[in-house]
Amino acid sequence: MEVSGLNAWFGDHHVLRDVHMEAGEQTVTAIIGPSGCGKSTLIRCLNRMHEEVRGARVTGKVLFNGTDVYAPDTDPVEVRRRIGMVFQRPNPFPTMSVMENAVAGLKLGSRLSKSELRQRGEHDLRRAGLWGEVKDRLDQPGGRLSGGQQQRLCVARALAVEPEVLLMDEPASALDPSSTLRIEELVEELKDSVTVIIVTHNMQQAARIADWTTFMLNGEVVEADATEKIFTAPADQRTEDYVTGRFG
Amino acid sequence: MRPETRSKFHNELDQLEGEVVLLGAQGEVAVRRSVDALVRRDRELATSVIDGDDALDERYLDIEKRILDLFALQTPVATDLRLVSAILHINLHLERVGDQAVNVAKIGLATFDLPTSPVILSHITEMGDVVCKMLHTAIEAFERRDLELCLKLPAMDDPVDQLNRGMYTEVVKLANEERLLEWGIRMNVVARALERVGDNAVDIGEQVGFLLTGEFREFTDASHDAT
């Protein structure tokens, strides 16, 4: 993915300013920065979720495999299928069963038979590292799973429609430490097949899982580099001050 | 300006930096006193160097423990990570400097009743002076974050290496007299100890270079010696 000259507003509030960013295929890119710096807005611009908010608008380019996501003839629904998203709070459909949740996206856009759906559901629950824990309660409501399991169920649901990019907006911030580590492990496994862009408040999480890290401040990208460079010898003093906690 | 968010961590880091600077001063004094004791045949001074090493080791261990605590509890990054890593390494080098001072002092005590060679003593004195200056320079470069200053260390080390290599030839000249030769062989070990102190000072300089640039490179490489 390649972002160039991206600006975003909520009404008069200019939240992203001339953002440039790249995310290579099958890599994990973390976006870090203080609250309100525009991290979540940036990833919501990548799959055209930002425009769903009343008064929000975007200018600039988001290229995905060479195609402009914001071109007039681009279908936003197709964009969101190819660029999936997992949110901060696990949001499975509470009354649907675990299996129904996993295949919810597939049901909408395909004409698969019941057994095919079940096979695909199992496949994606396995990819999300959840199968072993839920295989005996596939018919129970998804809302009964633990927080960490619900989040992995959301990952399975996002994977079911075979996205090429997975956007994750602080996916572990509402989880306990062991569920957080499980999500991190999952990201590491997923990057063999999916490009992951993850927003995180947790700098150590970025350090642990990301190949590339982008630091944002006041709606601008200050620095983007290999993660080990950002956390050992960042080039910009503002990055240095942020990652070392000299400002929050 | 947003507030500093890790003041407790940064205060501890400042304190540790101060501690390692003090350890540097202790090491420098120990080396200087050990050479003085050897040259002046001062038994009391030599003994005080040996006894004083416990205080040096105590500071070394305290710094080491506190650094490990910072790694475990504070997960330092960027400049902080490089500073914590540099302190850890510099601390170890300085502990070894202290050990070399003890070696010199012990050899002094063991050789006070043997005859001496004025040439060799002058070489030992010169080596002691230079390596103490090198230690001082390395620690000053660390305190001042002065890359240019620490890059001077390899050149400062050259005469130390030359004197160390020349020591063997000087000792061989004493071969006709058994007790003098025995003393000379011990002085060869002293020269080697002082040469190691010089290397430790260069290594400290390399850590300062890493701290300042984020890239580690050896100033000198023993396996690819130009001479």
Contacts between the chains, C-beta under 8 A, distances in Angstrom:
chain1	res1	chain2	res2	distance
A	34	B	2	7.4
A	203	B	77	7.1
A	204	B	75	5.7
A	207	B	77	7.0
A	230	B	78	7.8
A	231	B	77	4.4
A	231	B	78	6.2
A	231	B	81	7.1
A	232	B	77	7.3
A	232	B	78	6.5
A	232	B	81	5.9
A	232	B	82	6.8
A	232	B	214	6.1
A	233	B	78	6.8
A	233	B	82	7.1
A	233	B	213	7.7
A	233	B	214	2.7
A	233	B	215	7.6
A	234	B	78	5.5
A	239	B	78	7.6
A	240	B	78	5.1
A	240	B	79	6.0
A	243	B	77	4.9
A	243	B	78	5.0
A	244	B	6	7.1
A	244	B	76	7.5
A	244	B	77	6.2
A	244	B	78	5.2
A	244	B	79	6.2
A	244	B	80	4.8
A	245	B	4	7.2
A	245	B	5	4.4
A	245	B	6	3.4
A	245	B	9	7.1
A	245	B	10	7.8
A	246	B	4	5.6
A	246	B	5	7.5
A	246	B	6	7.4
A	246	B	10	7.7
A	247	B	1	6.9
A	247	B	2	3.7
A	247	B	3	6.9
A	247	B	4	6.8
A	247	B	5	6.8
A	248	B	2	5.7
A	248	B	3	6.8
A	248	B	5	3.8
